[in-house]
Amino acid sequence: MSIKFADRMNKVQKSFIREILKVTENHEVISFAGGLPNPVSFPVEEIKKAAQKVLDENGSDVLQYSTTEGYLPLRQYIADRYYKRFGLKVNADEILITNGSQQGLDLIGKVLLNKEDDILLERPGYLGAIQAFSIFEPTFHSVTLKDDGVDTELLEKTLEKYKPKLFYTVPNFQNPSGITYSEENRKALASILNKYDTVLIEDDPYGELRFIGEDVPPVRTYLHDNSIMLGSFSKIVSPAMRLGWICAKVEIMDKLITAKQAADLHSNYFSQRVVYQYLTDNDIEDHIKKIRELYKKQRNCMVNAIEKYFPSEIKSTKPEGGMFLWVTLPEGISSLDLFDVAAKQNVAFVPGDPFYTGDKGINTFRLNYTNSSEEMIEEGIKRLAESIKQIISTR
Ligand SMILES: Cc1ncc(COP(=O)(O)O)c(C=O)c1O
């Protein structure tokens, strides 16, 4: 018997990273492919205490069904943090707790996208967003990223031509490129968006992880309207908790709540209670500071190794925070081909192709530095340099 799947599934790529992770199952392989936080940063003892405390003090209450919107004190905490960090006034009823920010992308797709709607992404763009939005069969457009943010000239032309429903962005330490939008770029972006109905999606799982320079306010700060922000506890507490959020005005929120009810009733209530307890009983600033220090060392190690070993014609970004950096090979060299050569040298990365909608044979790739020791980073970059030299010499 053949199963007749929905047409929409033909449009969705299987996660490329999952395919790559198969290569990295071999323990000999040094992998810069994944996007995992460093597990030494997980607050195991503190989470253990928080879980014990919520169970001791609240018993069966924390094991019961709960509201779709999420645990109110946690939503209030998130709203207060926007104010504390950026002076941004947000009400708790503008926060919806989601099953990671990844679910936020799915819910946004459900409430905003019809088949063949025009939508705009960054180029390159977050693979998980491309996958989540593909389910709704939109028409993708993209706008190039420069070193200091989005190409505003191209943005204006694209907005004028296609009037896309949404523009999905990751303005801090973008996944995959590591690029951060400068304050000037954010202002320019907002002043262009203020002329259109396009909804800006500002996805910010890495914003707290700045290890160089000063924080820059969200683009939302400069926007009149039409903004949705996404956040996550995955990179500052633990991804296993699966807790993220959507911040949107109440009109959008109503629709999102209906979509979430249909999807899963509510996010894991026990996780919400444990994370809230953890945030209340511990100094989160101190915890985040430690993660920043750790990632800064790993990032410096990778940037230095690249300078030392890679041929000088190879370009790479120098992120000021987050977990990734982005490498550009000479024109005409496919990073998919490099992946095969590098796999033989037992080193892995994510080739650029899946971060673009439609293009093939791309000469870019992503490196993650947060999940390898400094020794592994040095050795892995050395091997990768050999692979690059090999592929350039056979050009
Ligand atoms: C840009 C971006 N958005 C969203 C996510 C999903 O994060 P989570 O669902 O764990 O909050 C990730 C994960 O790596 C990401 O890089």
The ligand as an SDF file (V2000), in Angstrom:
LIG
                    3D

 16 16  0  0  0  0  0  0  0  0999 V2000
   18.1330   31.5000   15.0160 C   0  0  0  0  0  0  0  0  0  0  0  0
   17.5010   30.4020   15.7930 C   0  0  0  0  0  0  0  0  0  0  0  0
   16.1950   30.4510   16.0760 N   0  0  0  0  0  0  0  0  0  0  0  0
   15.5870   29.5000   16.7850 C   0  0  0  0  0  0  0  0  0  0  0  0
   16.2770   28.3990   17.2540 C   0  0  0  0  0  0  0  0  0  0  0  0
   15.5280   27.3480   18.0250 C   0  0  0  0  0  0  0  0  0  0  0  0
   15.8420   27.3970   19.3550 O   0  0  0  0  0  0  0  0  0  0  0  0
   14.9500   26.7850   20.5190 P   0  0  0  0  0  0  0  0  0  0  0  0
   13.7480   26.1400   19.8760 O   0  0  0  0  0  0  0  0  0  0  0  0
   15.8060   25.8130   21.2230 O   0  0  0  0  0  0  0  0  0  0  0  0
   14.5530   27.9350   21.3670 O   0  0  0  0  0  0  0  0  0  0  0  0
   17.6410   28.2860   16.9970 C   0  0  0  0  0  0  0  0  0  0  0  0
   18.3920   27.1240   17.4770 C   0  0  0  0  0  0  0  0  0  0  0  0
   19.5240   26.9130   17.2790 O   0  0  0  0  0  0  0  0  0  0  0  0
   18.2660   29.3160   16.2440 C   0  0  0  0  0  0  0  0  0  0  0  0
   19.5720   29.2700   15.9430 O   0  0  0  0  0  0  0  0  0  0  0  0
  1  2  1  0
  2  3  1  0
  2 15  2  0
  3  4  2  0
  4  5  1  0
  5  6  1  0
  5 12  2  0
  6  7  1  0
  7  8  1  0
  8  9  2  0
  8 10  1  0
  8 11  1  0
 12 13  1  0
 12 15  1  0
 13 14  2  0
 15 16  1  0
M  END
$$$$
